[in-house]
Amino acid sequence: MKQKIPKILSHIILIIWLLFAVFPLYWTFVTSFKKPIDVFQGPKYFPFIDFQPVLTAWKNLFIRDWAQILPPYMNSIIIATISAFLAVIIGSMASYALSRFRFRWRFFSNKDISFWIISQRFFPPIAIVIPVLILFRVLKLLDTRSGMIIVYTAFNLPFAIWLMKDYFESIPQDIEEAAMVDGCSRFQAFLKIVIPLAYPGLITAFLFSFVMSWNEFLFALILTFQNARTIPLIIAGQSTQRGIEWWNISVLAIITILPALLITIIIQKKLISGLTFGAIK
């Protein structure tokens, strides 16, 4: 019995933590079906018991406001996807170079370069957003998808490099050397041997880069005005003279969560296949 007590306690703690993590999602979901009076009268948790659910907020989104919601939504999808791909492509080449070659300039070596790269994430975004704003105004990249893709790629690149560097270092160099003995160039060995074996790391880097770009708010707020606005700005703007419209925010939050959730589910399957493929190789 004494041996089961720690196991029971661990399960209780996990259940409590699961409820703590899932409750905000549940609350957002049920709020999207509430009438304004149900929101302002106090907490009501259970549909058909505490309140009568309605589809008013969903109709407002897909009928009344869809023309205003769709462009920022597509902007978020395009910007987040392309910037994540670029961060993974550029980051994979940089991290491979750091894991396979030795660089030295005076006292500056590979470890120093790696630390310098990840240190770029130490800066608070607010410290650099104004210089970026001035630069983009000169380059005429303000309020453009291209400008936001450049910003998010640069923003996610240090994390992608740092993450994939460990994956490349875990791959034995003997495999590449054997491929080069058989006639492959260094670049061919990188594409045909190393990339498939590092597939789980690439997928993980893409997922994190996509989510961070998808949720980013500050750069989108400062660098976009109308044409390149993203969905977080639309959610933040759901405040009118009558107050904050929590029911509309809940609907927007749900449709905002869906792309990242679907990509996570799809990538999870590919991540497992990538691990299996790497093990076979």
Helices and strands as residue ranges (DSSP letters): H 4-31, H 36-40, H 56-59, I 60-64, H 66-100, H 110-119, G 125-127, H 129-139, H 145-170, H 173-181, H 186-189, I 190-194, H 195-197, H 199-215, H 218-223, H 231-236, E 239-240, E 243-244, H 246-280
